[in-house]
Structure formats: C-alpha cells, structure tokens
C-alpha cells in the first residue's frame, strides 16, 4: 500500500510520522483479521478498515469504496511533521 501514497508521504513513512502510525496500525489489523482470509481478501480488507475507524482514524467513504481497495483519510490526519505548503 505504501507505494500508492502521495509523493509527499512516501518518504515520511518512518517512525514518528502520522502516516507511519496509520500504516502500522493497518498492518496490525490486517494480521489480526487473518482468519477472514478464508472468505477472501475483500472481507479481510473491510474488517481491517473498520478496525481503523473503531480506533478513531477518520476513514472516509464507506464499504462500497472500501470494497474497491480504497482507503481515504483527510490530509490533516497524516500530514508530515513540519510540512508546510508555503
């Protein structure tokens, strides 16, 4: 998933950055939901994304978009430390 990140986040996927926290938590949920692999990767993905939401991440969209493999969060939730548009 990390290779699909916007370029501003790719190099910020390091410990201490919000995007790293998100991806690490998503990985933990993916591992936790391994038993759902018997029902296919979509069911495992849906459970993982729902786990993120349950932990307070502002995941946007709904199951229809998630079924396509999408995960969208507001920029402010993953904005790199010290990042400025100016």
N, CA, C and O atoms as CSV, one atom per row, in Angstrom:
chain,resi,resn,atom,element,x,y,z
A,1,UNK,N,N,0.807,-1.184,0.000
A,1,UNK,CA,C,0.000,0.000,0.000
A,1,UNK,C,C,0.854,1.253,0.000
A,1,UNK,O,O,0.469,2.257,-0.599
A,2,UNK,N,N,1.992,1.219,0.649
A,2,UNK,CA,C,2.818,2.411,0.783
A,2,UNK,C,C,3.215,3.003,-0.576
A,2,UNK,O,O,3.363,4.219,-0.699
A,3,UNK,N,N,3.388,2.158,-1.587
A,3,UNK,CA,C,3.801,2.684,-2.897
A,3,UNK,C,C,2.703,3.483,-3.591
A,3,UNK,O,O,2.971,4.148,-4.591
A,4,UNK,N,N,1.476,3.431,-3.084
A,4,UNK,CA,C,0.362,4.187,-3.657
A,4,UNK,C,C,0.144,5.524,-2.941
A,4,UNK,O,O,-0.799,6.252,-3.253
A,5,UNK,N,N,1.008,5.840,-1.993
A,5,UNK,CA,C,0.886,7.091,-1.255
A,5,UNK,C,C,1.269,8.280,-2.123
A,5,UNK,O,O,2.039,8.136,-3.072
A,6,UNK,N,N,0.732,9.460,-1.801
A,6,UNK,CA,C,1.224,10.672,-2.476
A,6,UNK,C,C,2.714,10.838,-2.189
A,6,UNK,O,O,3.192,10.454,-1.121
A,7,UNK,N,N,3.439,11.407,-3.135
A,7,UNK,CA,C,4.883,11.530,-3.006
A,7,UNK,C,C,5.300,12.233,-1.711
A,7,UNK,O,O,6.336,11.903,-1.133
A,8,UNK,N,N,4.503,13.193,-1.259
A,8,UNK,CA,C,4.836,13.922,-0.031
A,8,UNK,C,C,4.838,13.009,1.190
A,8,UNK,O,O,5.415,13.360,2.219
A,9,UNK,N,N,4.203,11.843,1.091
A,9,UNK,CA,C,4.133,10.926,2.229
A,9,UNK,C,C,5.056,9.719,2.114
A,9,UNK,O,O,5.405,9.110,3.125
A,10,UNK,N,N,5.449,9.372,0.908
A,10,UNK,CA,C,6.250,8.168,0.696
A,10,UNK,C,C,7.515,8.186,1.551
A,10,UNK,O,O,7.827,7.203,2.223
A,11,UNK,N,N,8.234,9.293,1.525
A,11,UNK,CA,C,9.497,9.368,2.261
A,11,UNK,C,C,9.282,9.695,3.734
A,11,UNK,O,O,10.238,9.724,4.510
A,12,UNK,N,N,8.052,9.938,4.118
A,12,UNK,CA,C,7.734,10.222,5.518
A,12,UNK,C,C,7.191,8.991,6.236
A,12,UNK,O,O,6.742,9.092,7.378
A,13,UNK,N,N,7.227,7.845,5.591
A,13,UNK,CA,C,6.753,6.611,6.211
A,13,UNK,C,C,7.851,6.055,7.125
A,13,UNK,O,O,8.401,4.978,6.896
A,14,UNK,N,N,8.144,6.836,8.169
A,14,UNK,CA,C,9.156,6.466,9.156
A,14,UNK,C,C,8.568,6.655,10.546
A,14,UNK,O,O,7.609,7.404,10.731
A,15,UNK,N,N,9.146,5.979,11.504
A,15,UNK,CA,C,8.681,6.067,12.883
A,15,UNK,C,C,8.604,7.528,13.331
A,15,UNK,O,O,9.522,8.313,13.094
A,16,UNK,N,N,7.506,7.870,13.975
A,16,UNK,CA,C,7.300,9.224,14.460
A,16,UNK,C,C,6.400,10.067,13.572
A,16,UNK,O,O,5.963,11.144,13.978
A,17,UNK,N,N,6.121,9.596,12.379
A,17,UNK,CA,C,5.236,10.315,11.454
A,17,UNK,C,C,3.840,9.695,11.494
A,17,UNK,O,O,3.687,8.493,11.715
A,18,UNK,N,N,2.835,10.527,11.278
A,18,UNK,CA,C,1.445,10.062,11.344
A,18,UNK,C,C,1.136,8.998,10.297
A,18,UNK,O,O,0.404,8.048,10.576
A,19,UNK,N,N,1.681,9.150,9.111
A,19,UNK,CA,C,1.401,8.171,8.055
A,19,UNK,C,C,1.970,6.803,8.440
A,19,UNK,O,O,1.376,5.771,8.128
A,20,UNK,N,N,3.107,6.800,9.109
A,20,UNK,CA,C,3.690,5.531,9.571
A,20,UNK,C,C,2.786,4.888,10.622
A,20,UNK,O,O,2.581,3.674,10.619
A,21,UNK,N,N,2.253,5.708,11.509
A,21,UNK,CA,C,1.337,5.200,12.530
A,21,UNK,C,C,0.108,4.562,11.879
A,21,UNK,O,O,-0.325,3.483,12.284
A,22,UNK,N,N,-0.447,5.231,10.876
A,22,UNK,CA,C,-1.612,4.702,10.168
A,22,UNK,C,C,-1.297,3.368,9.504
A,22,UNK,O,O,-2.050,2.406,9.656
A,23,UNK,N,N,-0.199,3.305,8.775
A,23,UNK,CA,C,0.137,2.078,8.052
A,23,UNK,C,C,0.502,0.941,8.997
A,23,UNK,O,O,0.185,-0.216,8.723
A,24,UNK,N,N,1.162,1.257,10.102
A,24,UNK,CA,C,1.488,0.219,11.084
A,24,UNK,C,C,0.217,-0.344,11.716
A,24,UNK,O,O,0.097,-1.554,11.912
A,25,UNK,N,N,-0.729,0.537,12.033
A,25,UNK,CA,C,-1.988,0.079,12.610
A,25,UNK,C,C,-2.789,-0.731,11.590
A,25,UNK,O,O,-3.398,-1.742,11.939
A,26,UNK,N,N,-2.789,-0.293,10.345
A,26,UNK,CA,C,-3.475,-1.045,9.297
A,26,UNK,C,C,-2.854,-2.435,9.157
A,26,UNK,O,O,-3.572,-3.419,8.984
A,27,UNK,N,N,-1.545,-2.517,9.228
A,27,UNK,CA,C,-0.872,-3.811,9.153
A,27,UNK,C,C,-1.268,-4.704,10.326
A,27,UNK,O,O,-1.491,-5.902,10.149
A,28,UNK,N,N,-1.355,-4.128,11.521
A,28,UNK,CA,C,-1.769,-4.915,12.690
A,28,UNK,C,C,-3.185,-5.449,12.509
A,28,UNK,O,O,-3.464,-6.601,12.843
A,29,UNK,N,N,-4.085,-4.612,11.979
A,29,UNK,CA,C,-5.458,-5.067,11.750
A,29,UNK,C,C,-5.491,-6.136,10.656
A,29,UNK,O,O,-6.267,-7.087,10.749
A,30,UNK,N,N,-4.672,-5.994,9.640
A,30,UNK,CA,C,-4.604,-6.998,8.573
A,30,UNK,C,C,-4.175,-8.345,9.160
A,30,UNK,O,O,-4.746,-9.384,8.828
A,31,UNK,N,N,-3.167,-8.319,10.032
A,31,UNK,CA,C,-2.719,-9.556,10.669
A,31,UNK,C,C,-3.796,-10.114,11.604
A,31,UNK,O,O,-4.046,-11.319,11.614
A,32,UNK,N,N,-4.423,-9.250,12.379
A,32,UNK,CA,C,-5.469,-9.664,13.318
A,32,UNK,C,C,-6.626,-10.354,12.599
A,32,UNK,O,O,-7.209,-11.307,13.116
A,33,UNK,N,N,-6.950,-9.868,11.413
A,33,UNK,CA,C,-8.076,-10.407,10.644
A,33,UNK,C,C,-7.667,-11.509,9.677
A,33,UNK,O,O,-8.385,-11.788,8.717
A,34,UNK,N,N,-6.529,-12.132,9.918
A,34,UNK,CA,C,-6.030,-13.190,9.029
A,34,UNK,C,C,-7.025,-14.334,8.866
A,34,UNK,O,O,-7.086,-14.952,7.804
A,35,UNK,N,N,-7.794,-14.619,9.891
A,35,UNK,CA,C,-8.762,-15.718,9.798
A,35,UNK,C,C,-9.821,-15.460,8.728
A,35,UNK,O,O,-10.413,-16.399,8.197
A,36,UNK,N,N,-10.057,-14.196,8.416
A,36,UNK,CA,C,-11.053,-13.859,7.391
A,36,UNK,C,C,-10.542,-14.126,5.976
A,36,UNK,O,O,-11.307,-14.023,5.017
A,37,UNK,N,N,-9.275,-14.463,5.836
A,37,UNK,CA,C,-8.718,-14.760,4.512
A,37,UNK,C,C,-9.465,-15.911,3.847
A,37,UNK,O,O,-9.511,-15.999,2.620
A,38,UNK,N,N,-10.045,-16.784,4.649
A,38,UNK,CA,C,-10.823,-17.899,4.096
A,38,UNK,C,C,-12.031,-17.405,3.302
A,38,UNK,O,O,-12.535,-18.102,2.422
A,39,UNK,N,N,-12.484,-16.200,3.623
A,39,UNK,CA,C,-13.636,-15.606,2.927
A,39,UNK,C,C,-13.204,-14.658,1.812
A,39,UNK,O,O,-14.047,-14.061,1.142
A,40,UNK,N,N,-11.907,-14.517,1.613
A,40,UNK,CA,C,-11.374,-13.684,0.555
A,40,UNK,C,C,-10.736,-12.417,1.089
A,40,UNK,O,O,-11.019,-11.985,2.207
A,41,UNK,N,N,-9.863,-11.822,0.269
A,41,UNK,CA,C,-9.143,-10.628,0.702
A,41,UNK,C,C,-10.046,-9.413,0.924
A,41,UNK,O,O,-9.721,-8.534,1.722
A,42,UNK,N,N,-11.167,-9.365,0.227
A,42,UNK,CA,C,-12.063,-8.215,0.400
A,42,UNK,C,C,-12.637,-8.192,1.810
A,42,UNK,O,O,-12.696,-7.134,2.435
A,43,UNK,N,N,-13.058,-9.338,2.314
A,43,UNK,CA,C,-13.607,-9.391,3.664
A,43,UNK,C,C,-12.544,-9.039,4.705
A,43,UNK,O,O,-12.824,-8.365,5.696
A,44,UNK,N,N,-11.339,-9.501,4.463
A,44,UNK,CA,C,-10.238,-9.181,5.376
A,44,UNK,C,C,-9.934,-7.686,5.341
A,44,UNK,O,O,-9.706,-7.077,6.386
A,45,UNK,N,N,-9.929,-7.098,4.163
A,45,UNK,CA,C,-9.677,-5.667,3.999
A,45,UNK,C,C,-10.776,-4.840,4.686
A,45,UNK,O,O,-10.480,-3.885,5.405
A,46,UNK,N,N,-12.032,-5.208,4.460
A,46,UNK,CA,C,-13.145,-4.482,5.077
A,46,UNK,C,C,-13.032,-4.493,6.603
A,46,UNK,O,O,-13.236,-3.466,7.250
A,47,UNK,N,N,-12.714,-5.636,7.167
A,47,UNK,CA,C,-12.569,-5.736,8.625
A,47,UNK,C,C,-11.393,-4.893,9.112
A,47,UNK,O,O,-11.461,-4.299,10.188
A,48,UNK,N,N,-10.333,-4.839,8.341
A,48,UNK,CA,C,-9.163,-4.056,8.722
A,48,UNK,C,C,-9.468,-2.568,8.713
A,48,UNK,O,O,-9.080,-1.843,9.630
A,49,UNK,N,N,-10.164,-2.111,7.677
A,49,UNK,CA,C,-10.530,-0.696,7.588
A,49,UNK,C,C,-11.515,-0.337,8.697
A,49,UNK,O,O,-11.406,0.728,9.305
A,50,UNK,N,N,-12.455,-1.203,8.956
A,50,UNK,CA,C,-13.400,-0.954,10.055
A,50,UNK,C,C,-12.668,-0.887,11.394
A,50,UNK,O,O,-13.068,-0.133,12.282
A,51,UNK,N,N,-11.611,-1.662,11.542
A,51,UNK,CA,C,-10.797,-1.606,12.749
A,51,UNK,C,C,-10.120,-0.250,12.910
A,51,UNK,O,O,-10.038,0.286,14.015
A,52,UNK,N,N,-9.637,0.297,11.799
A,52,UNK,CA,C,-9.048,1.640,11.847
A,52,UNK,C,C,-10.071,2.660,12.332
A,52,UNK,O,O,-9.782,3.490,13.194
A,53,UNK,N,N,-11.266,2.584,11.766
A,53,UNK,CA,C,-12.329,3.522,12.173
A,53,UNK,C,C,-12.666,3.351,13.646
A,53,UNK,O,O,-12.885,4.338,14.349
A,54,UNK,N,N,-12.711,2.134,14.113
A,54,UNK,CA,C,-13.040,1.867,15.508
A,54,UNK,C,C,-11.988,2.450,16.454
A,54,UNK,O,O,-12.291,2.778,17.601
A,55,UNK,N,N,-10.763,2.576,15.967
A,55,UNK,CA,C,-9.692,3.140,16.789
A,55,UNK,C,C,-9.593,4.653,16.646
A,55,UNK,O,O,-8.674,5.272,17.182
A,56,UNK,N,N,-10.534,5.247,15.928
A,56,UNK,CA,C,-10.591,6.697,15.863
A,56,UNK,C,C,-10.006,7.363,14.633
A,56,UNK,O,O,-10.004,8.591,14.548
A,57,UNK,N,N,-9.512,6.595,13.683
A,57,UNK,CA,C,-8.998,7.212,12.452
A,57,UNK,C,C,-10.178,7.689,11.614
A,57,UNK,O,O,-11.171,6.972,11.487
A,58,UNK,N,N,-10.087,8.874,11.046
A,58,UNK,CA,C,-11.203,9.440,10.282
A,58,UNK,C,C,-11.268,8.889,8.851
A,58,UNK,O,O,-11.103,9.630,7.881
A,59,UNK,N,N,-11.507,7.604,8.740
A,59,UNK,CA,C,-11.589,6.960,7.428
A,59,UNK,C,C,-12.853,7.451,6.726
A,59,UNK,O,O,-13.949,7.410,7.284
A,60,UNK,N,N,-12.675,7.910,5.508
A,60,UNK,CA,C,-13.796,8.451,4.741
A,60,UNK,C,C,-14.365,7.395,3.812
A,60,UNK,O,O,-13.773,6.339,3.593
A,61,UNK,N,N,-15.518,7.710,3.281
A,61,UNK,CA,C,-16.175,6.780,2.364
A,61,UNK,C,C,-16.914,5.712,3.142
A,61,UNK,O,O,-17.181,5.855,4.335
A,62,UNK,N,N,-17.229,4.664,2.456
A,62,UNK,CA,C,-17.951,3.568,3.076
A,62,UNK,C,C,-17.566,2.251,2.441
A,62,UNK,O,O,-16.619,2.179,1.657
A,63,UNK,N,N,-18.291,1.230,2.776
A,63,UNK,CA,C,-17.964,-0.117,2.314
A,63,UNK,C,C,-17.902,-0.235,0.791
A,63,UNK,O,O,-17.129,-1.033,0.259
A,64,UNK,N,N,-18.704,0.547,0.102
A,64,UNK,CA,C,-18.682,0.483,-1.365
A,64,UNK,C,C,-17.305,0.861,-1.899
A,64,UNK,O,O,-16.768,0.179,-2.772
A,65,UNK,N,N,-16.734,1.939,-1.381
A,65,UNK,CA,C,-15.409,2.365,-1.834
A,65,UNK,C,C,-14.317,1.446,-1.285
A,65,UNK,O,O,-13.339,1.144,-1.970
A,66,UNK,N,N,-14.504,1.005,-0.031
A,66,UNK,CA,C,-13.503,0.127,0.575
A,66,UNK,C,C,-13.409,-1.191,-0.172
A,66,UNK,O,O,-12.331,-1.776,-0.280
A,67,UNK,N,N,-14.550,-1.661,-0.692
A,67,UNK,CA,C,-14.535,-2.919,-1.458
A,67,UNK,C,C,-13.630,-2.815,-2.684
A,67,UNK,O,O,-13.136,-3.825,-3.184
A,68,UNK,N,N,-13.418,-1.599,-3.160
A,68,UNK,CA,C,-12.533,-1.377,-4.306
A,68,UNK,C,C,-11.072,-1.305,-3.879
A,68,UNK,O,O,-10.181,-1.138,-4.712
A,69,UNK,N,N,-10.831,-1.435,-2.567
A,69,UNK,CA,C,-9.466,-1.375,-2.059
A,69,UNK,C,C,-9.006,0.021,-1.707
A,69,UNK,O,O,-7.816,0.255,-1.495
A,70,UNK,N,N,-9.944,0.949,-1.643
A,70,UNK,CA,C,-9.596,2.335,-1.347
A,70,UNK,C,C,-9.567,2.584,0.154
A,70,UNK,O,O,-10.348,2.011,0.913
A,71,UNK,N,N,-8.664,3.438,0.556
A,71,UNK,CA,C,-8.597,3.916,1.931
A,71,UNK,C,C,-8.286,5.404,1.844
A,71,UNK,O,O,-7.201,5.795,1.414
A,72,UNK,N,N,-9.237,6.224,2.252
A,72,UNK,CA,C,-9.074,7.669,2.185
A,72,UNK,C,C,-9.228,8.258,3.581
A,72,UNK,O,O,-10.187,7.970,4.297
A,73,UNK,N,N,-8.258,9.088,3.948
A,73,UNK,CA,C,-8.311,9.828,5.212
A,73,UNK,C,C,-8.001,11.287,4.893
A,73,UNK,O,O,-7.333,11.575,3.900
A,74,UNK,N,N,-8.476,12.204,5.722
A,74,UNK,CA,C,-8.141,13.615,5.488
A,74,UNK,C,C,-6.625,13.842,5.567
A,74,UNK,O,O,-5.919,13.179,6.326
A,75,UNK,N,N,-6.158,14.780,4.777
A,75,UNK,CA,C,-4.737,15.107,4.755
A,75,UNK,C,C,-4.231,15.451,6.153
A,75,UNK,O,O,-3.123,15.067,6.529
A,76,UNK,N,N,-5.035,16.170,6.915
A,76,UNK,CA,C,-4.607,16.608,8.247
A,76,UNK,C,C,-4.315,15.432,9.182
A,76,UNK,O,O,-3.563,15.586,10.144
A,77,UNK,N,N,-4.892,14.277,8.918
A,77,UNK,CA,C,-4.652,13.121,9.789
A,77,UNK,C,C,-3.324,12.427,9.497
A,77,UNK,O,O,-2.852,11.640,10.318
A,78,UNK,N,N,-2.714,12.701,8.348
A,78,UNK,CA,C,-1.425,12.082,8.001
A,78,UNK,C,C,-0.369,13.107,7.597
A,78,UNK,O,O,0.722,12.739,7.161
A,79,UNK,N,N,-0.687,14.374,7.738
A,79,UNK,CA,C,0.232,15.440,7.334
A,79,UNK,C,C,1.590,15.271,8.024
A,79,UNK,O,O,1.651,15.104,9.242
A,80,UNK,N,N,2.670,15.315,7.252
A,80,UNK,CA,C,4.001,15.135,7.836
A,80,UNK,C,C,4.340,16.223,8.853
A,80,UNK,O,O,3.891,17.363,8.736
A,81,UNK,N,N,5.135,15.851,9.844
A,81,UNK,CA,C,5.624,16.823,10.826
A,81,UNK,C,C,6.462,17.874,10.125
A,81,UNK,O,O,7.334,17.541,9.322
A,82,UNK,N,N,6.208,19.126,10.417
A,82,UNK,CA,C,6.974,20.217,9.836
A,82,UNK,C,C,6.647,20.516,8.392
A,82,UNK,O,O,7.342,21.310,7.758
A,83,UNK,N,N,5.599,19.899,7.850
A,83,UNK,CA,C,5.237,20.120,6.446
A,83,UNK,C,C,4.522,21.456,6.303
A,83,UNK,O,O,3.673,21.811,7.121
A,84,UNK,N,N,4.868,22.176,5.274
A,84,UNK,CA,C,4.224,23.471,5.016
A,84,UNK,C,C,3.986,23.629,3.527
A,84,UNK,O,O,4.840,23.288,2.710
A,85,UNK,N,N,2.838,24.140,3.190
A,85,UNK,CA,C,2.509,24.400,1.779
A,85,UNK,C,C,3.177,25.669,1.290
A,85,UNK,O,O,3.202,25.928,0.087
A,86,UNK,N,N,3.706,26.449,2.181
A,86,UNK,CA,C,4.311,27.741,1.793
A,86,UNK,C,C,5.691,27.580,1.279
A,86,UNK,O,O,6.332,28.565,0.914
